[in-house]
Amino acid sequence: MKKFPLMRNNILREDLDKVIEHLQLDDPILTNGPIVKEFESAWSKWLGVKYSVFVNSGASANLLSIAILKELYPEGGEIIVPPLTWISDVASVIQNGFTPVFVDIDLNTLGMNPKKIIDSVNSNTRAVFLSHIQGFNALSDNLLNELQKRNIPLIEDVCESHGATYKNKKAGSFGLISNFSFYYAHHMTTIEGGMICTNDEKIYEMARIFRSHGMVREAINQSTKEDWCSKFPELNPEFIFAYPAYNVRNTEIGAILGLNQLKRLDSIVAKRTENFEYFISNLNKDLYFIDFLIEGSSNYAFNIILNKPDDNLVQRLMDKMNQASIEFRRGSAGGGNQVRQPYIQKYIQKNHWKNFPVTDHVHFYGFYIGNFPELNKKEINIILDVLNTI
């Protein structure tokens, strides 16, 4: 176990006590049930959207979002995606028959450069799948206005950025669909889990149906059920499968953890941001990039990016972090430049990675290390001393 891990245990005794209390009921419901609905409602209220659907992972939220988009655009087309993100953003696009179009990042936010996104939009663009990377907001007025003007849906991946804001409105409340992850290492956890969020009732109904094998009975709106039943009167209304969908339901146990952790999410966000601001203000600016867009951030990790490419320096940095028992991830989010990964090669031209120099710099000369509420300033100072004296 590293002295400075990426995350310390964020499941508290009080969370486990709530689970135990439920398990001690005479006949507790364990699979998807009323507590899941309660958690979905509480999450929607916290985020500021109308609808949320609890699933078994952030990756499943990504998958269902693009599967729903496929029903809306069965002819396929292009979806703009980031080269610095988790694989499931890009994989979900490929799995649903869309063509991923990569756009390089802005170092200030680690998200896609808004101008480059707009420049990449064309008549074949079906959506922009934008990731808010490691707590930084990646939105801009110009991007939002242009997408609205061109009627291009925005899908927000907020899996690493719970509580990040743009102009005092939470990330994940701007797009047609947004996705969150409650994986163990994230701002709050249901151990494994994710959420799909939207203000669109049709998208909401489809997400509920897609979550559970494509079964129409999962719809909330009675007219949606009646419409399907009238089209297929020969079928049992309880077993009409509208789409070739999935089983990505979560459990009452996950929802109990989510409800209890949601109570302290805002304080977790505040402490992570406080930690990051202290860290970045004391990091050696001669060695490291420090001009991140902190306003509205909900920091997930301490970001370390060398100002200049330097293979000797980056090796010394890794050696010192290992010696000091500091856990790190090279390449930042998702293993660095996705355009270099094996799974994508048959979908892109040879050496396509050369078109993304900013992402590639982070791939080789960028890292993140753990930032979590229990980290104190004394510990942060120890980490800074290691980083600032390589």
Secondary structure, DSSP 4 states (H G I P E B T S, - for coil): --SB-S------HHHHHHHHHHHTSSS---BS-HHHHHHHHHHHHHHT-SEEEEES-HHHHHHHHHHHHHHH-TT--EEEE-SBS-HHHHHHHHHTTPEEEE-PBPTTTSSBPHHHHHHH--TTEEEEEEE-GGG-----HHHHHHHHHHT--EEEE-TT-TT-EETTEETTSSSSEEEEE--TTSSS--SS-EEEEES-HHHHHHHHHHHBTTBGGG-S-HHHHHHHHHH-TTS-GGG-B-SS--B-B-BHHHHHHHHHHHTTHHHHHHHHHHHHHHHHHTS-TTTB------TT----EEEEEBSS--HHHHHHHHHHHHHTTB-EEETSGGGSBGGGSGGGGGGS-TTGGGG-HHHHHHHHHEEEEE--TT--HHHHHHHHHHHHT-
